[in-house]
Amino acid sequence: MHEIVKADPEKYFYPDQYSNPANWQAHYRTTANEIWQQTGGRITHFVAGLGTSGTFVGTTRRLKELNPAIRCVSLQPDASFHGLEGWKHMETAIRPAIYDDKLADENLEVSTEEAYRLVKRLAREEDCSSAQARRRRSSAPLRLPSAFQRKGTP
């Protein structure tokens, strides 16, 4: 892909979401501000999975400007071989150039099995659909209260 774009840049464009600062900047300018407005500034925790890392990096940077006390938690698979499509196990992955590993107040690992079990539970108990995105995002937020209590954080 890189060779094709390099050979004819007038014809092709490669956005490279893993290295392009526009990725995290879009979340800095939009996602964080939407969250802030929709919560009336009462947000206490922000949790996001790591893929390109743009959502986490941009949203966290802006939310921390708005209120440094907000706890920002990153989620990633618990192993390099996992079934959480689009997510990166940062320890073993090629790390996105836009990723800033100093931003997270806490990093939580999510197992594929745990995520799938939770989706089934949510579908059964909360009448939620089991879309793949929901499967990935659902388990860690339910673990957050106990994770924070263990560490003695608010």
C-alpha positions as CSV (number, residue, x, y, z in Angstrom):
1,M,0.0,0.0,0.0
2,H,2.7,2.5,1.0
3,E,4.6,1.8,-2.3
4,I,1.4,2.5,-4.4
5,V,0.7,5.8,-2.6
6,K,4.4,6.8,-2.8
7,A,4.6,6.0,-6.5
8,D,1.6,8.2,-7.4
9,P,0.6,10.6,-4.5
10,E,-1.6,12.7,-6.8
11,K,-3.8,9.7,-7.5
12,Y,-3.8,8.0,-4.1
13,F,-4.1,9.0,-0.5
14,Y,-3.3,6.9,2.6
15,P,-4.7,8.4,5.8
16,D,-2.5,6.1,8.0
17,Q,-4.8,6.4,11.1
18,Y,-2.0,4.8,13.3
19,S,0.5,7.7,12.6
20,N,-1.7,10.6,11.6
21,P,-2.2,13.1,14.4
22,A,-5.6,14.1,12.8
23,N,-6.9,10.8,14.3
24,W,-6.4,11.8,17.9
25,Q,-7.1,15.5,17.2
26,A,-10.5,14.7,15.9
27,H,-11.4,13.1,19.2
28,Y,-9.8,15.9,21.1
29,R,-12.0,18.5,19.3
30,T,-15.2,16.5,19.1
31,T,-15.6,13.4,21.2
32,A,-14.3,14.8,24.4
33,N,-16.3,18.0,24.1
34,E,-19.5,16.0,23.3
35,I,-18.9,13.8,26.4
36,W,-18.3,16.9,28.5
37,Q,-21.4,18.7,27.2
38,Q,-23.7,15.7,27.5
39,T,-22.6,15.0,31.1
40,G,-22.8,18.6,32.1
41,G,-19.1,18.3,33.1
42,R,-20.0,15.6,35.7
43,I,-18.0,12.9,34.1
44,T,-15.7,11.1,36.6
45,H,-14.2,8.3,34.5
46,F,-13.5,7.7,30.8
47,V,-12.9,4.2,29.5
48,A,-11.9,3.3,25.9
49,G,-10.3,0.4,24.1
50,L,-7.0,0.7,22.3
51,G,-6.9,0.0,18.6
52,T,-5.4,2.9,16.7
53,S,-5.5,4.6,20.1
54,G,-6.9,7.8,18.6
55,T,-10.1,7.8,20.6
56,F,-8.3,7.2,23.9
57,V,-5.5,9.7,23.3
58,G,-7.5,12.6,22.0
59,T,-10.4,12.3,24.3
60,T,-8.2,11.8,27.4
61,R,-6.0,14.8,26.5
62,R,-9.0,17.1,26.3
63,L,-10.9,15.7,29.2
64,K,-7.8,16.1,31.4
65,E,-7.6,19.7,30.4
66,L,-11.3,20.2,31.3
67,N,-10.9,18.4,34.6
68,P,-7.6,16.8,35.7
69,A,-9.4,14.7,38.3
70,I,-11.2,12.6,35.6
71,R,-9.9,9.0,35.7
72,C,-9.0,7.8,32.2
73,V,-8.8,4.0,31.8
74,S,-7.5,2.2,28.7
75,L,-8.7,-1.3,27.7
76,Q,-6.7,-3.8,25.7
77,P,-6.8,-7.6,25.2
78,D,-5.1,-9.7,27.8
79,A,-3.0,-11.5,25.2
80,S,-1.5,-11.1,21.8
81,F,-3.8,-13.8,20.3
82,H,-7.4,-12.7,21.0
83,G,-10.8,-12.4,19.5
84,L,-11.4,-8.6,20.1
85,E,-11.4,-7.4,16.6
86,G,-9.7,-4.0,16.1
87,W,-8.0,-4.0,19.5
88,K,-4.3,-4.1,20.0
89,H,-2.3,-5.8,22.7
90,M,0.2,-3.0,23.0
91,E,2.9,-5.1,24.6
92,T,3.2,-7.3,21.5
93,A,1.7,-5.2,18.7
94,I,3.3,-2.7,16.5
95,R,2.4,0.4,18.5
96,P,0.7,3.3,16.8
97,A,2.9,6.3,16.5
98,I,0.0,8.4,18.0
99,Y,-0.2,6.3,21.1
100,D,0.9,7.9,24.4
101,D,1.4,5.3,27.1
102,K,1.7,8.0,29.8
103,L,-2.0,9.2,29.5
104,A,-3.9,6.3,31.2
105,D,-4.5,6.5,34.9
106,E,-5.0,2.8,34.6
107,N,-4.7,0.0,32.0
108,L,-7.2,-2.9,32.2
109,E,-6.9,-6.1,30.3
110,V,-10.0,-7.8,28.8
111,S,-10.1,-11.5,27.9
112,T,-12.0,-12.5,24.9
113,E,-13.9,-15.1,26.9
114,E,-14.9,-12.7,29.6
115,A,-16.1,-10.2,27.0
116,Y,-18.2,-12.9,25.2
117,R,-19.7,-14.1,28.6
118,L,-20.7,-10.6,29.5
119,V,-22.4,-10.0,26.2
120,K,-24.5,-13.1,26.7
121,R,-25.3,-12.0,30.2
122,L,-26.3,-8.5,29.0
123,A,-28.4,-10.0,26.2
124,R,-30.2,-12.2,28.8
125,E,-30.5,-9.7,31.6
126,E,-30.7,-6.4,29.9
127,D,-32.1,-7.3,26.6
128,C,-29.1,-5.9,24.8
129,S,-28.0,-7.0,21.3
130,S,-24.7,-8.8,21.0
131,A,-23.0,-6.5,18.4
132,Q,-19.3,-7.1,18.2
133,A,-18.5,-3.5,19.4
134,R,-20.7,-4.0,22.5
135,R,-19.0,-7.3,23.2
136,R,-15.6,-5.6,23.3
137,R,-16.6,-2.6,25.4
138,S,-18.9,-4.1,27.9
139,S,-16.9,-6.2,30.4
140,A,-14.3,-3.8,31.7
141,P,-16.7,-0.9,32.8
142,L,-18.6,-3.4,35.0
143,R,-15.2,-4.4,36.6
144,L,-14.2,-0.8,37.1
145,P,-15.8,-0.2,40.5
146,S,-14.0,-3.2,42.0
147,A,-10.8,-2.4,40.3
148,F,-10.8,1.2,41.7
149,Q,-11.8,0.0,45.1
150,R,-8.9,-2.5,45.2
151,K,-6.5,0.3,44.3
152,G,-8.1,2.7,46.8
153,T,-9.0,5.3,44.1
154,P,-12.3,7.2,43.8
